[in-house]
Each structure stands twice: as C-alpha cells, then as structure tokens.
Amino acid sequence: MSAGALAGIGAGAGAGAAAVLFVVGLVSGTLNVVAGGGSFLTLPTLIFLGLPPTMANGTNRVGILLQNATSVAAFHHHRVLDWRWALAAAVPAVAGAGLGTWGALAIGDEAFKRALALLMVAITLLTLLDPSARRRRQLEQGERPAISWRQASAARRWATAGGFLVVGVYGGFVQAGVGFLILAATTLAGFDLVRGNAVKVLAILCFTVLSLALFAWQGQVDWRLGLYLGAGNVVGGWLGVHLTVLKGHRWVRGVVTSAVVVFAVLLWFD
C-alpha cells in the first residue's frame, strides 16, 4: 500500500485506519518479540497516516507497552524469564530512556525524521555485522556459563548495567531496532535467544512506561491510533512468545537473520 493511500485512510481515521494499524501491529508485535525491528514498520505507517513524526514516535509506545506486558506474562508462564537479570537490566534501561525520550521531544519533527533515517541504516548495518556471533556459536556448542545474578562477577554486573543504560537511551529516543541491540547484549551476557528475548521484553516494558508517560505529558500521543496499533501488538506479542518458546534457539536465530536482511533491503531501496 502506498504512502498516499495510507494518508487517505488516515484522513478518514475510521475503520480503514483501524484495520491497517491492527495488521501492522500484529506483524510488528511478532517481529519485536522474536527478533526486533517491528517499529521499522509501525513508525513509517503512523507517519503516512498523517501523524507528525514526534507524535508518531510517542503513539508507537502505546502498542509497545501493551505488546510487552502481554509478552512478559507469557514468558513468565513458560518459566523462561530470569527475573533477577531482567530487573537488573531494566533499572539502567529506564534511566537511559528518560534521557533518550527528552532528546526525542527536544529536537523537533524534521530533525527527528533525519535522525530516524540515519539510525535505521546504522542499526541494520550493526545487526548485519553481528558482533555477538562468536558468543552465540559458543552457546550453541554447549557452553553454558553461570547466568545467576548472585554468581555473576562484579565486572559482569557493571558491564550489563552499562550496556542497558545505552540501550535505554536509544530506546527512549526512537525504539525502532532496540530489540536487536538488547539481543546482542543478552547474548554477550550468556543467554540463549529464548531467555534473552524474555529479558528483552521486560526491560522494554519498564522503560516504555516512562517514555510513554513523557510523550503523553507533552501531548505527543494519539491514543485512538495507538490503541488500534496496540490491539495488533498484543496478538503479535502473544504469537511471538509462543513461536520463540516452541521453536527454540535455532529457529529464532533464523528469524533474526532473515529479519535483518529484509530490513536492510527495504532501507536500501526506500
């Protein structure tokens, strides 16, 4: 569907916009849980539907919040969520998100659009280079380092905190592609992709609460469009968790790789 067609649907802001956002939310919610990058779809869609870029950035957080709340509950149900590690990652991520969200609100619409384009290319290139590939191969070959928070060294705890502070700044600013960064961080910390995804969704849930509150405070959230999107995100988040847990590490790795390639191609020809 073209940007012009989406803009026409958005102008009506009726059933057409609801249907488009539900479908986009379902696809992006599934991608966000299994790999990441779903906001590469939702942010442009919201902009094409007529929202200013900064308001699209804020409105996108409604769906992200609902999606990750659903996903956290589902991962907990499947008993693959390490709460100690996840909460330890969430605290610095929330602090970073406050800074990132302030930056997104301060720079204005045109500057944000330029920053979004550059960051999408940069994140795609980073994921293609895959700095955590060696660590992931070690995990696949059977290495299972102790991942208990109590057993972890002080250096490892501080490294995790620093990494998630940076992740929070990025996620607070733009959200798009933050899942790829978190999966790289959790893989380097010793998690397989299933448990890494569980840590990821809790960290994102926590910092999205703050980001959404700040965007709403500044009047940069369209709640109606956000709830249309969020309905699809909830279904997609539930589906993504079940695919991740049932299919396992190797399947998730294939989806992550495929998603990165698709996003790179789309960006190249955009």
C-alpha positions in Angstrom: 0.0 0.0 0.0 1.4 3.4 -1.0 2.0 6.3 1.4 -0.6 8.3 -0.4 -3.2 5.6 0.1 -2.3 5.3 3.8 -2.6 9.1 4.1 -6.1 8.9 2.6 -7.1 6.2 5.1 -5.6 8.3 7.9 -7.6 11.3 6.9 -10.8 9.3 7.4 -9.4 7.9 10.7 -12.1 5.3 10.7 -12.3 1.5 10.1 -9.6 1.6 7.4 -7.0 3.1 9.7 -8.0 0.7 12.5 -7.6 -2.3 10.1 -4.3 -1.1 8.7 -2.9 -0.5 12.2 -4.1 -3.8 13.6 -2.5 -5.8 10.8 0.8 -3.8 11.0 0.7 -4.1 14.8 0.2 -7.9 14.6 3.2 -8.3 12.3 5.4 -5.9 14.2 4.5 -7.3 17.5 5.5 -10.8 16.4 8.8 -9.5 15.0 9.5 -7.4 18.1 9.3 -10.5 20.4 11.0 -13.0 18.1 13.8 -10.7 16.9 13.3 -6.9 16.8 12.7 -4.1 14.4 8.9 -4.1 14.3 8.9 -0.3 14.8 10.6 0.0 11.4 7.1 -0.9 10.1 4.9 1.0 12.7 6.7 4.3 12.7 6.5 4.9 9.0 2.9 3.7 8.9 1.9 6.2 11.6 3.6 9.0 9.8 2.0 8.0 6.5 -1.4 8.0 8.3 -0.8 11.7 9.0 0.8 12.0 12.4 3.8 14.3 12.8 7.0 12.3 13.4 7.3 13.2 17.1 3.7 12.2 17.7 4.1 9.0 15.7 7.1 8.2 18.0 5.0 8.8 21.1 1.9 6.9 19.8 4.0 3.9 18.8 4.8 3.4 22.5 1.2 2.6 23.3 1.4 -0.6 21.2 4.9 -1.4 22.5 3.6 -1.1 26.1 0.7 -3.4 25.5 2.7 -5.9 23.5 5.5 -6.3 26.1 3.0 -6.5 29.0 1.5 -9.5 27.2 4.9 -11.0 26.3 6.2 -10.7 29.9 3.2 -12.6 31.2 3.6 -15.3 28.5 7.4 -15.8 29.1 6.8 -16.0 32.8 4.1 -18.6 32.2 6.6 -20.7 30.2 9.2 -20.2 33.0 12.0 -18.9 30.9 12.1 -15.4 32.4 15.1 -14.8 34.7 13.6 -12.0 36.9 16.8 -11.1 38.7 18.7 -10.4 35.5 15.8 -8.8 33.8 15.1 -6.4 36.6 18.8 -5.6 36.9 18.8 -4.8 33.2 15.6 -2.8 33.4 16.8 -0.3 36.1 19.6 1.3 34.0 17.5 1.0 30.9 14.8 3.1 32.5 17.4 5.7 33.5 18.7 5.9 29.9 15.2 6.0 28.5 14.5 9.2 30.4 17.4 10.9 28.7 16.6 9.4 25.2 12.9 10.5 25.4 13.9 14.0 26.5 16.1 14.2 23.4 13.4 13.0 21.1 11.0 15.6 22.4 13.6 18.4 22.2 14.9 18.0 18.6 11.6 18.6 16.7 9.9 16.8 13.8 12.3 17.4 10.9 15.4 16.7 12.9 13.8 13.5 14.3 13.0 12.3 10.7 16.6 12.7 9.7 17.8 11.0 12.8 15.4 8.1 12.3 16.6 7.5 8.8 20.3 7.5 9.9 19.7 5.3 12.9 17.7 2.8 10.9 20.6 2.4 8.5 23.1 2.2 11.3 21.2 -0.4 13.3 20.7 -2.5 10.2 24.4 -2.4 9.4 25.3 -3.3 13.0 23.0 -6.3 13.0 24.4 -7.5 9.7 27.9 -7.2 11.2 26.6 -9.2 14.2 29.2 -8.5 16.9 27.7 -11.3 19.1 28.0 -14.0 16.5 31.1 -15.7 18.2 29.4 -15.7 21.6 26.3 -17.2 20.1 28.3 -20.0 18.5 29.8 -20.8 21.9 26.3 -21.1 23.4 25.2 -23.3 20.5 28.2 -25.7 21.0 27.1 -26.4 24.6 28.9 -23.7 26.7 26.6 -22.6 29.5 28.3 -20.1 31.8 26.6 -19.4 35.1 23.9 -16.8 34.5 22.7 -16.5 38.0 22.8 -12.9 39.2 24.2 -14.0 42.5 27.0 -15.9 40.8 27.9 -13.2 38.4 31.1 -11.2 38.9 31.0 -7.5 39.7 32.6 -6.7 36.4 29.9 -8.6 34.6 27.1 -6.9 36.5 28.6 -3.4 35.8 29.0 -4.3 32.1 25.4 -5.4 31.9 24.2 -2.2 33.6 26.3 0.0 31.2 25.1 -1.8 28.2 21.4 -1.5 29.2 21.9 2.2 30.0 23.0 2.8 26.4 20.1 0.6 25.2 17.7 2.7 27.3 18.9 6.0 25.8 18.4 4.6 22.3 15.0 3.0 23.1 13.8 6.2 24.7 14.8 8.2 21.7 13.4 6.1 18.8 12.5 2.5 19.9 13.0 1.1 16.3 15.6 -1.6 16.3 16.2 -1.6 20.1 15.4 -5.3 20.2 18.4 -6.1 18.1 20.7 -4.2 20.5 19.2 -6.0 23.5 19.6 -9.4 22.0 23.3 -8.6 21.2 23.7 -7.6 24.9 22.0 -10.6 26.3 23.9 -13.0 24.0 27.2 -11.5 25.2 26.0 -11.9 28.8 25.5 -15.6 28.2 21.8 -16.1 27.4 20.5 -18.1 24.5 18.0 -16.3 22.3 14.9 -17.7 24.0 15.9 -16.4 27.5 17.5 -13.3 26.0 14.1 -12.5 24.5 12.4 -12.9 27.8 14.9 -10.4 29.4 14.4 -8.1 26.5 10.6 -7.8 26.8 10.7 -7.0 30.5 13.4 -4.3 30.1 11.4 -2.7 27.2 8.2 -2.8 29.2 9.8 -1.0 32.1 11.4 1.8 30.1 8.4 2.2 27.8 6.2 3.1 30.8 8.4 6.1 31.4 8.8 7.1 27.7 5.1 6.9 27.1 4.3 9.0 30.2 6.8 11.7 29.0 5.4 11.8 25.5 1.8 11.9 26.8 2.8 14.7 29.2 3.9 16.8 26.2 0.7 15.9 24.2 2.6 13.8 21.7 0.3 10.6 21.8 -2.7 9.9 19.6 -4.4 7.4 22.0 -7.0 6.2 19.4 -4.5 5.3 16.8 -2.2 3.9 19.5 -4.9 1.6 20.8 -5.7 0.3 17.2 -2.0 -0.5 16.9 -1.8 -1.9 20.4 -4.6 -4.4 19.7 -2.5 -5.9 16.9 0.7 -5.7 19.0 -0.9 -7.7 21.8 -1.9 -10.5 19.4 1.5 -10.4 17.8 3.3 -10.4 21.1 1.5 -13.5 22.3 2.2 -15.2 19.0 5.9 -14.2 19.1 6.4 -15.7 22.6 4.8 -19.0 21.7 6.8 -19.2 18.5 10.0 -18.4 20.4 9.4 -20.9 23.2 8.1 -23.7 21.0 10.5 -23.4 18.1 13.6 -22.7 20.2 17.0 -21.0 19.8 17.9 -22.2 16.3 14.6 -21.2 14.8 14.7 -17.8 16.4 18.3 -17.3 15.1 17.0 -17.9 11.6 14.2 -15.4 12.0 16.5 -12.8 13.4 18.9 -13.2 10.4 16.0 -13.1 7.9 14.5 -10.0 9.6 17.8 -8.2 9.4 18.2 -9.0 5.7 14.7 -7.9 4.9 15.0 -4.6 6.8 18.4 -3.9 5.1 16.8 -4.5 1.6 13.8 -2.3 2.4 16.1 0.5 3.7 18.4 0.3 0.7 15.5 0.7 -1.8 13.5 3.2 0.3 
